[in-house]
Amino acid sequence: MPIVVDAQLGGLAHVERIARGRRFSADARDRRDSINGDDLIANDLDVDLIAGPGSILRTNRGEVASVLRAHGVRFGLENHPERTPSEVLEAIGDEGALGVAVDTGWWATQGYDPVAAIHELSGRLFHVHLKDVEEPGTHVTCMHGEGCARISDCVGALIDIGYAGPVSIEHHSFDRDPTPECARALTMVREQLAIHV
C-alpha cells in the first residue's frame, strides 16, 4: 500500500531534511523553515513521495528537484494556492522528481472542475486527495457526495486515465468527528473501484 508524507516544503535546508530522512533539529535556527520540530519524514519512514504545498518551487525548483533526486524522493505539488492546472504545471516544470498532488476539494473551492483538472494533469499525477466541499469559494469540507467536488466523477476520471497511485480520503470537519463519514467515503470509493477491476 503506497504511503505518502503530506508536508509543506519550506526552505532548501528543509527540503534536504525531508528528503534525507532525519529528525528535524530542535535548534531554533533549523526550525524557522520547517513544518514543526518533531516530524519524521521520507526515508525515515521508508516513503518515496511527499505531497503538499510548495512555494519554494517558484524560486528554487531546480535545486529542490536535485535534492529530491539525490535521495530517491518525489514531491507532488498540491493545488493551493495555484488555481489552474496550467499554474501547477508551470510551478513543477519538466523536473521528473516533481509532479502533482490533486486535491479535489481545493479545485472545487477555487471554482475549477476537479474532474477536468484530473484529466489535464494526468501525465504528472503522483497523488490524489479526495475531498468534498460544501460550495465554491469556501473550504468547508463535507461528506463525499454532499458537496460540489463531484467525488464519484473524480474517481471515474481516475479510472479513465488508468491512475494506480495513492489516494487519500480527506475531510477536515471542525464541528464533529469526521471518522464515520471518512469510513463511509472509503467504502463508497472502494465499491466504485471494484466495479472496474
C-alpha positions in Angstrom: 0.0 0.0 0.0 1.5 3.4 -1.0 2.2 5.7 1.9 2.7 9.5 1.3 4.1 12.1 3.7 1.9 15.2 3.4 4.1 18.2 4.2 4.6 21.7 3.1 8.1 22.4 1.7 9.9 25.3 3.4 13.4 26.4 2.5 16.1 24.3 0.8 17.5 23.1 4.1 14.0 21.9 5.0 13.8 20.0 1.7 17.1 18.4 2.4 16.0 17.3 5.8 12.7 15.9 4.5 14.4 14.0 1.6 17.3 12.8 3.6 15.1 11.5 6.4 16.4 12.6 9.8 14.5 14.1 12.7 14.1 17.9 12.4 16.6 19.6 14.7 15.2 21.3 17.8 17.6 24.1 17.1 15.6 27.3 16.6 17.8 28.2 13.5 16.7 24.9 11.8 13.0 25.3 12.9 12.5 28.6 11.1 11.9 26.8 7.8 10.5 23.6 9.0 7.0 22.2 9.4 7.3 21.6 13.1 10.1 20.4 15.3 9.3 16.7 15.8 8.3 15.3 12.3 9.8 12.2 11.0 9.8 12.1 7.2 10.6 10.4 3.9 13.4 7.9 4.2 13.0 7.5 8.0 9.5 6.2 7.2 10.6 4.4 4.0 8.4 6.7 1.9 9.4 7.9 -1.5 6.7 10.5 -2.0 6.0 13.8 -0.3 2.9 15.8 -1.2 1.7 19.3 -0.2 2.1 23.0 -1.0 5.5 24.1 -2.1 6.0 27.8 -2.7 9.8 27.2 -2.8 9.3 25.7 -6.3 8.7 29.2 -7.6 12.2 30.3 -6.6 14.3 27.2 -6.4 12.6 24.5 -8.5 15.9 23.1 -9.9 17.6 22.9 -6.6 14.6 21.3 -4.9 14.4 18.6 -7.7 18.1 18.0 -7.4 17.9 17.3 -3.6 14.8 15.1 -4.1 16.5 13.1 -6.8 19.7 12.6 -4.7 17.6 10.9 -2.0 15.2 9.0 -4.3 12.2 11.0 -3.2 9.5 12.7 -5.3 7.3 15.7 -4.5 3.6 16.1 -5.5 2.6 19.8 -5.5 -0.8 20.2 -4.1 -3.0 22.7 -5.9 -3.3 25.6 -3.5 -2.7 28.5 -3.9 -2.5 27.5 -7.6 -5.9 27.9 -9.2 -5.5 26.2 -12.6 -3.7 23.2 -13.9 -1.5 25.4 -16.0 -0.3 27.2 -12.9 0.5 23.8 -11.3 2.4 22.6 -14.4 4.3 25.9 -14.6 5.3 25.5 -10.9 6.7 22.0 -11.4 8.2 22.5 -14.8 9.8 19.4 -16.5 11.5 18.1 -13.4 10.8 14.3 -13.2 11.1 14.4 -9.4 8.2 16.9 -9.3 4.6 16.0 -10.0 1.1 16.8 -8.9 -1.0 16.0 -5.8 -4.6 16.8 -6.9 -6.8 18.0 -4.0 -10.3 17.8 -5.4 -11.7 20.0 -2.5 -9.3 22.8 -3.4 -10.1 22.7 -7.1 -13.9 22.9 -6.1 -13.2 25.7 -3.6 -11.4 27.7 -6.3 -14.3 27.1 -8.8 -12.3 24.8 -11.1 -13.8 21.5 -12.1 -11.8 18.8 -10.3 -12.7 16.2 -12.9 -11.2 18.4 -15.7 -8.1 19.0 -13.5 -7.5 15.3 -13.1 -7.7 14.8 -16.9 -5.5 17.9 -17.6 -2.8 16.8 -15.0 -3.0 13.0 -15.7 0.6 12.8 -17.1 2.1 14.3 -13.9 -0.2 12.9 -11.3 1.6 11.5 -8.2 -1.1 11.6 -5.5 -4.8 12.4 -5.1 -6.7 13.9 -2.1 -10.4 13.1 -2.5 -12.1 15.8 -0.6 -15.6 17.3 -1.0 -16.5 20.9 0.0 -19.9 22.5 0.5 -19.7 25.1 -2.2 -17.2 27.1 -4.4 -15.5 30.0 -2.6 -15.4 28.3 0.8 -13.3 25.5 2.0 -15.8 23.9 4.3 -15.5 20.1 3.9 -18.4 17.7 3.9 -19.2 14.1 3.4 -18.2 12.8 -0.1 -21.1 13.3 -2.4 -22.8 16.1 -0.4 -20.8 18.9 -1.9 -19.7 20.4 -5.2 -16.5 18.4 -5.9 -18.2 15.6 -7.7 -16.2 12.9 -6.0 -17.8 9.9 -7.8 -17.0 11.6 -11.1 -13.4 12.3 -9.9 -13.0 8.6 -9.1 -14.4 7.8 -12.6 -11.8 10.2 -14.1 -9.0 8.4 -12.2 -10.3 5.1 -13.6 -10.5 6.6 -17.1 -6.8 7.8 -17.0 -5.6 4.5 -15.6 -4.3 6.1 -12.4 -2.9 3.5 -10.0 -1.2 5.7 -7.4 -2.0 6.6 -3.9 -5.4 8.2 -3.0 -6.3 9.8 0.3 -9.8 10.3 1.7 -9.9 13.8 3.2 -12.4 15.5 5.4 -11.5 18.4 7.8 -14.7 18.8 9.7 -14.3 21.1 12.7 -17.8 20.7 14.2 -17.8 16.9 14.5 -15.6 13.9 14.4 -15.3 13.1 10.6 -14.2 9.5 11.2 -17.6 7.8 10.4 -18.0 10.0 7.2 -14.5 9.1 6.2 -15.2 5.4 6.7 -18.4 5.7 4.5 -16.5 7.7 1.9 -13.7 5.0 1.8 -16.4 2.3 1.3 -18.0 4.3 -1.5 -14.7 4.7 -3.3 -13.7 1.1 -2.9 -17.1 0.0 -4.2 -16.8 2.2 -7.2 -13.2 0.9 -7.9 -14.3 -2.7 -7.5 -16.8 -2.3 -10.4 -14.0 -1.5 -12.7 -11.5 -4.2 -11.7 
